[in-house]
Amino acid sequence: MYQNISIFFFNNRETHVTLLDNYRGYLGNNQFSHDYNWYDPKEFQNDEWWCGGWECSPADCCLDTPFDPIGHGTHTMGTIAGSEGSGIGVAPGVKWIAAKGCRDGSCLNFGLLTSAEWVICPTKLDGTAPDCTQGADIVRYIFEN
């Protein structure tokens, strides 16, 4: 049985009611460990248009916590791995991890490639100590035109 599912595109909001219990980094009681469970290449961290733009506050660009500026990754992961309690999701018993391969719909090679590498062999938030045993069993990427 597959246990770890990953998605990389816009990311997910791990606190969403349908995703919270199945997020591998959720420790319970509103506590999280994002090491090996979430990745953001932060390719736009110093970009004033993105980090000071219309969808994302500057804090979101600099924090080491998951965020989904448009809701698409959260929706997609909910369809796949929503919790049993919510009655949503085709694989409600799995744990999920995520990488933010895209920011605003214009997915750049750097974010896509580093996210693809990360879901196969995740690291701590600071990029150290890779542990390929914690990689995803199934990877979902959304290709759109």
N, C-alpha and C positions, 0 to 999 in steps of 0.2 A: 504494500500500500504506500502511496506517495504521501509524504508528510509535510514537505515544504514547497510552497508555491510562491513564485516571485512574479512581479509585474514591473516592467520599466517603461515609462512613458512620462506622464505628468506627476506621478507619485500618488500617494493616498493620505487621507487624514486618518491617522490611527485612532483618534478618539471618537470616530463615528460609531454610533450605537451598534450597527451591524458588523463592524470590523474589529472593534476593541478586543473582545475575548479571543479572537483568533490571531491577533498580531503576536508573533513570536516574541517580540520585545516587551509585551505587557506582563508585568510582574504581579498585578493585582493592586487593589487599593490606590489606584491612580498613580502608580509607580511604573517607570519604564526603564529599559536598558536598550538603547539603540545600537550599541556595539554589535556588529554582525547581523543586524536586523534592518538597518536602513542606511541608505547612501545618497549623498547629494554631491555631485562633482563641483558644485559652486562655481560653474563657469561664468556666471554673471554677477558674482559677489560684488565686484567693484564697478558694475555698469549702472550709471545713474538712471538711465532710461528704465531698466528693469527694477532696480531696487528702490527707486523713488517714483516708480510709475503708477499707473492707474489700478493695478490689480494686487500689488504686493507691497506691504510696508517694508521699510528698511530692516526692521527687526527680523522679518521672515527670511531675508536674504542672508542673515548672519547667524541665525540660531541653528543648533544641531538637533532640530526636531522636525519630523515630517510635516509637510503642508502641501496642499493641493489647491493652487490658485484658481482653477477652473472647475473642479469637481469631477472631471472625466476619469481620472485614475481611481478615485474613490468609488465611483459608480461601477467601473469595470471590475474592480476587486470584490465589491459587494456581490456582483453577479456570480463570481467564481467562488469566493470563500466567505460569504456571509455567515454569521453565527447561527447555530441551531436554534437558539432562543428567538432570533429575529424571524426565522422561517424564510430567510433569503439566502440564496447561494446554492450552486449545484454540488459543491464539495464542502459542506459546512464543518466537517471535522478536521480540516487541514489547518496548518499554521502558515502564515504568510510573512514574507519580507518584501522590501521594495527598494527600488533605486529610481532616482529622479533623472531620467534620461533626457527629458525635454523641459523647457521652461514655459514657453508661451505659444507653442505650436510650430515654431521654427526650430526643429531639432538639429543641433549641430553635431558633427562627427565626434568631437571630444566627449560630450555628454553621453552619446549613444554607446561609444566604444568602451569608455570607462565603466559605465553602468552594466554593460553586458559582461565585462570581465568580473565586476564585483558580484553579480548574482551567482556566478559560477564558483567564486572563491571570495567570500565576504571578509571584510576587515573590521577593525575597530573604527570608530568615527574619525579618528585622526589618521587613518590609512595604514596603520601598523598592524602587525601580527596577523597576516592572512591565515584563515582556517578553512580550507576547501571542504572539510567534512560538514561544514554548516551551509554549504551552497544549496541552491534550489534544486529540487527534484524535477520540477516543471517550471518552465519560463514562458510567460505570456508577454508579447509585445504587440502593440496595436499599430498596424500600418494603415495610414489613411491618405487619401488624395485631397 
